Amino acid sequence: MDAQALQVALGYEFSSKALLQQALTHRSHSGTHNERLEFLGDSVLNCVVASLLFERFAKIDEGDLSRLRANLVKQQSLYDIAQRLELSQCLRLGEGELKSGGFRRPSILADTVEALFGAIFLDGGFDAARSTIRRLYIPVLETVDPKTLGKDAKTLLQEYLQSRKIALPVYTVVATHGAAHSQEFEVECAVPKLTIQVLGSGGSRRAAEQAAAKKALEAAQALALQASKRTRRPKQAQLSLSVAVAQAAGQALPSAAAPSAAPPKAAKITAAEAKSADRADKGQEKTHEKPEKTLDKSTDKVAEPTVARESEKPLEKLSEKVSEKVSEKASEKKSEVAADGAGERGIEILAAGAQIAALTPVVPARDGSTKEGTTKEGTTKEGATKEADEPAAKLKARAA
C-alpha cells in the first residue's frame, strides 16, 4: 500500500508530503522519526474524542466520560483503527524491526496513528484533524455501550461473574509463537462453573488475555440467555396450558353443543314416536283397565256400602231397643218419683240420664263383639238398665 492509498483511507490529502513521511517513520529507521508528532497527535486525539463524547452522551457525568474516553484512545482502540487503515504496509522501519515483525506490533501501529493525527493538525489545522478523527471514530462510537463505560473485557467479565457469585476466571498461556522479540501469545480463559474454555491471541500476554476474556464474556452471556429462555418456557407452558385448558373448555362447549344441536331433530322424532307409542299403550291400558274398574266398582265400591249397611243394622236395632227400654224405665221412674213427691228436679235428672244413655256409643266389632265392656245385646241392655236405676235409687234416698 502506497502513501496515496493511505490518504484516501484517511480522507485527508497532505499538503506537505514530508510530514506524512515523518509520521510513518519509526525511530529504528532514521533520526527523523514520528515520536514528537505522536505526542502532539495524542493531545489532539484526546481533545477531539472528549468533544465527541460530550456531544453524543449528554446524560453521562464527568467520571463516566473520562473512562469512556480512556477506552477509546487506548492502544487497543488505536491498533484496531490501524488495522482498518492497513497501516502496517506503509510503515518505515529499520532492518531489525522488519525482521522481528515490528509492522505487526500493536504499540508501533498505535503510535503511528497518533503521529498521523499530529501531522494532519500541523498540515491542515485543528478542523482538518477533527474531521479526520471524527470520520475514523464514528463507527467505533456506534458500537460503544455507555453502560460499560470504557471497561476492558477482563474487567467486564470479572464484574459479570462476581454479580452472579461465580468464581473468577483462570487465564493460562497455552502457547507462544514466533521469535522472542516478536512473540504471538495464545491464552486460554476458563470459567469452570460455566464449563467455558476459550482461546485468545495477541501480540502480548495482556492483549491475548483481553481477547480471551471478551470471548468468555460473550459465551457466558449466551449461556445466560439460553438459561433464561429455558426458565421462561415452563412459565409460558403453564400460562399457555391454563389458557389452552380454558380455550379447550370453550371449544369443548361448542363442540359438545354441536352434537346436542343435531340431536334435537332426533329428539323431536323420538318424541313424536314416543307420543304415538304412548297413545297406543294408553289405548291398550284403557281396554285392560275398564274391566278392572268395573270390577272395582262391583267389588270395592259396592262391597263397602253393603258392609257398612250390614254393620249399621245391628247398631240401629240396638239403639232402638235401648231407647225404648230407657223410655219405659224413665216413664216408670217418673211415675214413682211423682208418687213419692220428688218434684220436677228428679224428672230433669232422669231425663238427663236417659239422654246420656242414649248417646253412649255401642260399637260392635265385625265378629259381633263390642268394645269397652259391651260385648252382646244382653250385656248392653243390662248396663243401660243399671245406669238408669242408679239415679232413681239416689232420688229415693233423698226423698227418704
C-alpha positions in Angstrom: 0.0 0.0 0.0 1.4 3.4 -1.0 1.0 6.8 0.6 -1.7 7.9 -1.8 -4.0 4.9 -0.8 -3.4 5.8 2.8 -4.5 9.4 2.3 -7.7 8.1 0.6 -8.4 5.9 3.6 -7.7 8.8 6.0 -10.0 11.1 4.0 -7.3 13.8 4.0 -4.8 15.0 1.3 -1.5 16.2 2.8 0.0 19.5 1.5 3.4 18.6 3.0 4.4 15.1 2.0 7.3 15.4 4.4 5.0 15.5 7.3 3.3 12.3 6.1 6.7 10.6 5.7 7.8 11.6 9.1 4.5 10.4 10.7 5.2 6.9 9.1 8.8 6.7 10.2 9.8 4.6 13.2 12.8 5.6 15.3 14.6 2.4 14.2 14.6 3.7 10.6 16.3 7.1 10.9 16.8 10.1 13.1 13.7 11.9 11.7 11.0 9.9 13.2 7.4 10.3 14.5 7.8 10.4 18.3 7.2 14.2 18.5 4.2 14.0 16.1 2.9 11.2 18.3 2.9 13.4 21.4 1.1 16.2 19.5 -1.4 13.8 17.9 -2.2 12.2 21.3 -3.3 15.6 22.7 -5.4 16.4 19.6 -7.0 13.0 19.8 -7.9 13.3 23.4 -9.5 16.7 22.8 -11.5 15.6 19.7 -12.7 12.4 21.4 -13.7 14.3 24.5 -15.7 16.8 22.4 -17.4 13.9 20.5 -18.4 12.1 23.8 -19.6 15.4 25.2 -21.9 16.0 22.2 -23.1 12.4 21.9 -23.8 11.4 25.5 -25.4 14.4 27.1 -26.6 12.5 30.3 -23.3 11.0 31.3 -21.3 12.6 34.1 -17.6 13.6 34.1 -16.3 10.4 35.6 -18.0 8.2 33.1 -16.9 10.4 30.2 -13.3 10.1 31.3 -13.4 6.3 31.5 -15.1 6.1 28.1 -12.6 8.4 26.6 -9.7 6.4 28.0 -11.2 3.3 26.5 -11.4 4.9 23.0 -7.9 6.4 22.9 -6.1 3.4 24.4 -3.6 1.3 22.5 -6.1 -1.4 21.5 -8.5 1.0 20.0 -5.8 2.7 18.0 -4.5 -0.7 16.9 -8.0 -1.5 15.6 -8.0 1.7 13.6 -4.5 0.9 12.2 -5.8 -2.5 11.1 -8.7 -0.9 9.2 -6.3 1.6 7.5 -3.9 -1.3 6.7 -1.2 0.9 8.1 1.4 -1.9 8.6 2.1 -1.8 4.8 3.1 1.9 5.0 5.4 1.8 8.0 9.1 2.8 7.6 11.0 0.5 10.0 14.6 -0.4 10.5 16.0 -3.8 9.4 15.8 -5.1 13.0 12.2 -4.2 13.4 11.3 -5.6 10.0 12.9 -8.9 10.8 11.3 -9.0 14.3 7.9 -8.3 12.8 7.5 -4.8 14.2 5.0 -3.9 11.5 2.5 -6.2 13.4 3.3 -4.9 16.8 0.3 -3.1 18.3 2.4 -0.5 20.1 4.2 0.6 16.9 0.9 0.8 14.9 -0.9 2.7 17.7 1.9 5.3 18.0 1.9 5.7 14.2 -1.8 6.5 14.2 -1.3 9.3 16.8 1.6 10.6 14.7 -0.7 10.9 11.7 -3.2 12.9 13.7 -0.4 15.2 14.8 0.8 15.6 11.2 -2.7 16.4 9.9 -3.0 19.0 12.7 0.2 20.7 11.6 -0.6 20.4 7.9 -4.3 21.4 7.9 -5.1 22.7 11.3 -7.4 21.6 14.1 -10.6 21.4 12.0 -8.9 19.1 9.5 -7.6 16.8 12.3 -11.0 16.9 14.0 -12.9 15.9 10.8 -10.4 13.0 10.2 -10.7 11.8 13.7 -14.5 12.0 13.6 -14.6 10.0 10.4 -12.5 7.2 11.9 -14.2 7.2 15.3 -17.9 7.4 14.3 -18.1 3.7 13.5 -16.5 3.0 16.9 -19.0 5.2 18.8 -21.9 3.4 17.1 -20.8 0.2 18.8 -19.9 1.7 22.2 -22.2 0.7 25.1 -22.3 3.6 27.6 -23.1 1.1 30.3 -19.7 -0.5 30.0 -18.2 3.0 30.5 -14.9 2.1 28.8 -14.2 -1.0 30.8 -12.0 -3.6 29.3 -13.1 -7.2 28.6 -11.3 -8.6 31.7 -13.0 -6.1 34.0 -16.4 -6.7 32.5 -16.0 -10.5 32.7 -14.9 -10.2 36.4 -17.9 -8.0 37.3 -20.3 -10.2 35.4 -19.1 -13.3 37.3 -19.0 -11.6 40.7 -22.5 -10.3 40.3 -23.6 -13.9 39.9 -21.4 -15.3 42.7 -19.3 -17.3 40.3 -15.5 -17.8 40.8 -13.1 -15.6 38.9 -11.8 -16.8 35.5 -8.5 -18.6 35.2 -6.1 -17.4 32.5 -3.5 -19.8 31.2 -0.8 -19.3 28.5 -1.4 -22.2 26.2 1.3 -21.4 23.6 3.7 -18.8 22.2 4.6 -18.4 18.6 7.4 -16.5 16.9 10.8 -15.2 18.0 11.5 -13.9 21.4 11.2 -10.2 20.3 8.0 -10.7 18.3 6.0 -13.4 20.0 2.4 -14.2 19.5 0.7 -15.3 22.7 -2.2 -17.7 22.9 -4.1 -17.6 26.2 -7.0 -19.8 27.5 -9.7 -18.3 29.6 -11.6 -20.9 31.7 -14.7 -20.5 33.8 -15.1 -23.9 35.5 -18.6 -23.4 36.9 -20.0 -22.5 33.5 -17.8 -25.0 31.6 -16.3 -22.2 29.4 -12.9 -22.7 27.8 -12.0 -20.2 25.1 -8.7 -19.1 23.5 -7.5 -15.6 22.7 -4.4 -14.5 20.9 -2.4 -11.2 20.8 0.9 -9.6 20.4 1.3 -9.5 24.2 0.1 -11.6 27.1 -2.2 -8.8 28.2 -3.7 -8.5 24.7 -4.3 -12.2 24.5 -6.0 -12.3 27.9 -8.3 -9.4 26.9 -9.2 -11.3 23.7 -9.9 -14.4 25.6 -11.9 -12.6 28.3 -14.0 -11.0 25.6 -14.8 -14.4 24.1 -15.6 -15.8 27.6 -17.9 -12.9 28.4 -19.8 -13.5 25.1 -20.1 -17.2 25.9 -21.3 -16.5 29.4 -23.9 -14.1 28.2 -25.1 -16.6 25.6 -25.4 -19.3 28.3 -27.4 -16.9 30.5 -29.7 -16.1 27.6 -30.3 -19.8 26.9 -30.9 -20.4 30.6 -33.4 -17.5 30.7 -35.2 -19.0 27.7 -35.4 -22.4 29.4 -36.7 -20.9 32.6 -39.3 -18.9 30.7 -40.6 -21.8 28.7 -42.2 -23.6 31.7 -43.9 -20.4 32.7 -45.1 -19.9 29.2 -46.1 -23.5 29.1 -48.0 -23.1 32.3 -49.6 -19.9 31.2 -50.4 -21.4 27.7 -51.6 -24.6 29.4 -54.1 -22.7 31.5 -55.1 -20.7 28.5 -55.2 -23.9 26.5 -57.4 -25.5 29.1 -59.7 -22.5 29.1 -59.7 -22.5 25.3 -60.3 -26.2 25.2 -63.2 -25.8 27.6 -64.5 -23.0 25.5 -64.1 -25.1 22.3 -65.5 -28.2 24.0 -68.7 -26.4 24.8 -69.5 -25.5 21.2 -68.3 -28.9 20.1 -70.5 -30.5 22.7 -73.3 -28.1 21.7 -72.9 -29.2 18.1 -73.9 -32.7 18.7 -76.6 -31.5 21.1 -77.8 -29.1 18.4 -78.1 -32.0 16.0 -79.9 -34.4 18.4 -82.9 -32.0 18.8 -84.1 -33.3 15.5 -83.6 -36.8 16.6 -85.2 -35.9 19.9 -88.2 -34.5 18.2 -88.6 -37.6 16.1 -88.3 -39.8 19.0 -90.7 -37.6 21.0 -93.3 -38.0 18.2 -92.7 -41.6 18.0 -92.9 -41.8 21.8 -96.2 -39.9 21.8 -97.7 -42.3 19.3 -96.4 -45.3 21.2 -97.7 -43.8 24.4 -101.1 -43.3 22.9 -101.2 -46.9 21.6 -100.1 -48.1 25.1 -102.7 -46.0 26.8 -105.4 -47.3 24.5 -104.4 -50.8 25.4 -104.2 -49.9 29.1 -107.7 -48.4 28.9 -109.1 -51.5 27.3 -107.4 -53.6 30.1 -108.3 -51.2 32.8 -112.1 -50.9 32.1 -113.0 -54.3 33.3 -110.8 -53.7 36.4 -112.6 -50.5 37.1 -115.9 -52.3 36.7 -114.6 -55.0 38.9 -113.5 -52.3 41.4 -116.9 -50.8 41.2 -118.6 -54.1 41.6 -116.3 -55.2 44.4 -114.8 -52.3 46.3 -117.3 -49.5 45.8 -120.3 -51.8 46.0 -119.0 -54.0 48.8 -118.1 -51.2 51.1 -121.6 -49.8 51.3 -123.0 -53.2 51.9 -120.6 -53.9 54.7 -121.3 -50.5 56.2 -125.1 -51.1 56.0 -124.8 -54.6 57.4 -122.7 -53.2 60.3 -125.1 -50.3 60.8 -128.3 -52.6 61.1 -127.4 -54.1 64.5 -126.5 -50.7 65.8 -129.8 -49.2 64.7 -131.7 -52.1 66.2 -129.6 -51.9 69.4 -130.1 -48.2 69.7 -133.8 -48.5 69.1 -134.1 -51.2 71.8 -132.0 -49.2 74.3 -134.0 -46.0 73.7 -137.3 -48.0 74.1 -136.1 -49.6 77.3 -134.8 -46.3 78.7 -138.1 -44.5 77.8 -140.0 -47.3 79.5 -137.8 -47.1 82.6 -138.0 -43.3 82.6 -141.7 -43.4 82.5 -141.9 -45.9 85.3 -139.4 -43.9 87.4 -141.3 -40.7 86.6 -144.4 -42.1 87.9 -142.7 -43.5 91.0 -141.0 -40.2 91.7 -144.2 -38.3 91.1 -145.9 -40.6 93.6 -143.2 -40.1 96.2 -143.2 -36.3 95.6 -139.6 -35.9 94.4 -140.5 -33.0 92.3 -139.5 -31.6 89.0 -135.7 -31.8 89.7 -135.8 -35.6 89.8 -137.6 -35.7 86.5 -134.9 -33.5 84.9 -132.1 -35.7 86.3 -133.9 -38.8 84.9 -134.2 -37.1 81.5 -130.5 -36.2 81.5 -129.6 -39.8 82.4 -131.8 -41.1 79.6 -130.1 -38.7 77.1 -126.6 -39.8 78.3 -127.6 -43.5 78.0 -128.9 -42.9 74.5 -125.7 -41.1 73.4 -123.3 -43.7 74.7 -121.7 -45.3 71.6 -122.0 -49.0 71.3 -119.6 -50.1 68.6 -119.9 -53.7 67.6 -116.9 -55.4 66.1 -117.2 -57.4 62.9 -117.1 -60.6 64.8 -120.2 -59.4 66.7 -118.4 -58.4 69.9 -118.4 -54.9 71.3 -115.6 -52.9 72.8 -115.2 -51.4 76.3 -117.3 -53.9 78.3 -120.2 -54.1 75.8 -119.9 -57.5 74.1 -123.5 -58.5 73.3 -127.0 -57.2 73.3 -127.8 -58.6 76.8 -124.8 -57.0 78.4 -125.5 -53.6 76.8 -129.1 -53.7 78.0 -128.1 -54.7 81.5 -125.5 -51.8 81.6 -128.2 -49.4 80.4 -130.7 -50.5 83.0 -128.1 -50.3 85.7 -127.3 -46.8 84.7 -131.0 -45.9 84.6 -131.6 -47.5 88.1 -128.7 -45.7 89.9 -130.1 -42.1 89.7 -133.6 -43.5 90.7 -132.1 -45.1 93.8 -130.4 -41.8 94.7 -133.6 -39.9 94.3 -135.3 -42.4 96.6 -132.6 -42.0 99.2 -133.0 -38.2 99.1 -136.8 -38.5 99.3 -136.5 -40.7 102.3 
